[in-house]
Amino acid sequence: MPPPGRCIRYAALAVFAFAALPWAAHAQDIEPRAYSNAPVGVNFAIVGVIQTRGDLSFDGSLPLTNANLDSTNLVVAYARVLDLGGKSGKFDVILPYTRLSGEADYLGAPVERTINGFGRPAFRMSINLHGAPALSLRDFRGWKQDLIIGASLQVSPPWGQYDGSKLVNISSHRWTIKPEIGVSKAFGAWTLEAQAAVVFFTDNDDFFGGNTRSQDPILALQGHAIYGFRTGQWMSIDTTYFAGGRTSINDNVRNDLQQNWRIGVTYAFPLGRLDSIKFAASSGVSARTGNNFDALGIAWQHRWGAGL
């Protein structure tokens, strides 16, 4: 087993790209260490499986009630650390494939469906504006985090499985744009983080038989308390709150405003120099609309490049 000092360096590389893996819908992501630093030129490949069960609004906006939906999600992601004018940044792309089954009510009538297909991919560019300079692998080994302030922009195009004659789909016929800011402060072995984002949606003009469906923006807030072990492992207690997102169908406003809380826990550990494993679980604790579901996930990450 590698000595503790080397394990800590391996863990610092491990955590950066794990934030690329979504554990729920885009407005409900729980992403500890989203703005951690890593050496420029490092590449990450991630494969994960996420299981969800319960009253799930699958793309964060489905107009369903009393839902009992199960989904198994295979997620593949790629990320690369960049030098953006002397500041560290990251580009990542996420591609999910989902099996969804279950039943729910729509306007008082039960609907049921089982379906497989690709969800919407997500493309994100992030930059650490303060406290995380672009570093080579040699310089990164001597770097210690203090205060990091970062920002990102994620875009999801209207790709993936979608059938306008069905209510329950894996993807959705619209664009999603998510700007975010994040702050991360280290206190010895502890790191405290906060993130704030607004999720914007274009209209779906092919909703359930040719109707037009609109959705207001969603405000999404996250907080994380992370403890790093000397062995290179780390654990995070996570919470997220999201509000807004009221929808309209042909300009008829629906009573589906979201005001929801989720909590979760994340645990990650290195498997030597190039590989890492992450476990995550979350649950809805307070829900006004479509959030009373549980999620469990596991991901494997491999990294290469920059002289590793």
Number of C-alpha atoms within 10 A of each C-alpha: 8 12 10 13 12 17 22 22 18 24 26 22 25 30 26 22 30 28 19 26 26 21 25 24 14 19 26 22 20 31 23 29 25 23 30 24 29 29 28 23 20 21 20 24 18 22 20 22 20 23 19 23 20 20 23 28 22 23 18 18 21 18 20 24 20 17 23 18 21 22 22 19 23 19 22 20 23 22 24 23 25 23 17 16 10 13 19 26 28 26 20 22 19 21 18 24 20 21 17 21 17 17 19 20 15 15 8 10 9 13 15 14 14 14 14 16 17 19 26 26 20 21 20 19 18 23 25 25 19 14 19 25 23 23 21 16 18 11 10 19 17 8 13 11 15 14 16 20 20 23 20 20 16 19 18 20 16 17 16 19 18 21 17 17 12 12 17 27 23 22 22 25 22 18 16 21 19 21 17 17 20 22 21 24 16 16 11 10 11 15 20 19 23 20 23 18 20 18 21 18 17 16 17 20 17 17 21 15 12 11 12 15 21 22 20 16 20 23 19 23 23 23 23 25 18 22 19 19 16 15 19 21 23 22 21 23 17 22 24 24 22 23 19 18 23 18 22 18 17 12 10 10 13 12 11 19 18 22 19 21 21 23 20 19 20 21 17 23 23 25 20 13 18 16 20 23 21 21 18 20 20 23 20 22 14 14 17 13 25 25 24 22 22 21 20 19 22 18 20 20 22 18 21 15 13 14 10 11
